[in-house]
Every structure is written in structure tokens, then in C-alpha cells.
């Protein structure tokens, strides 16, 4: 009986999971800004509530399209919307800057995995010793 060789691990599957998980975490952080804005900021207005809740919902929806080749760049661009949160409350904008840094690191890691994949240096691309 011949065994079918197992398919090599897909590094992009786990990377998509990391990106989706980061977006979900970011949505939670944005929703946690609601009580801060209501107590410390100028209070929640209809606009600020719609901005924070709408953005969190958008992040959750965006987590579902992480298999697309443009997803990492979309994730990085979307952070500009959160940085614009300085107009809602400065701490929201600071959270945006923090997540810009997180997504920049993830973009660098993506480029590094891609570089190693092209050179055949990923562990899943190595031949087992005979």
C-alpha cells in the first residue's frame, strides 16, 4: 500500500489567521474606547458612537477577507481611519498609531516570509533527511 505524501504546510494559512485575529483584537480595543470617550472625552455623541461602533463592525467584516492578496495593504490603509479618531478623542487616535505600527510589522513579516518562500528556505520546503 502506497502512502500519499502529506502536503507541505501552507505558511499563508497561519498568516491569514494572524491577520484576522489582529483585526478582531483591534475591533475589541476600539469598542473599549466607548466608555473612555463617554467619561473623559466630550461625551458620546451620535457621530462618535457611530464612528467607533461602525469602525469595529468594519474590522470584524474585514477579518473575513484575509485570504485576498490585497488584504494586508487594505488593513494598513484602514488604520488611517482609526488615526483620524484624534477628532473624536486623542486617545482613539493614539490607538490608531499603535495599530499602524502593528500592521507595519505584519507587512514586514509578510515580506520576509515571501522572500524566504521564494528562496526555498521555509521549514516546509526542506527535504527530510534520508
Buried (B, 14 or more C-beta within 10 A) or exposed (E): EEEEEEEEEEBBEEBBEEBBEBBBBBBEBBBEBBEBBBEEBEEBEEEBBEBBBEBBEBBBEBBEBBEEEEBBEEBBEBBEBBBBBBEBBEBBBBBBBBBBEBBEEBBEEBEEBEEBBEEEEBEEEEEEEE
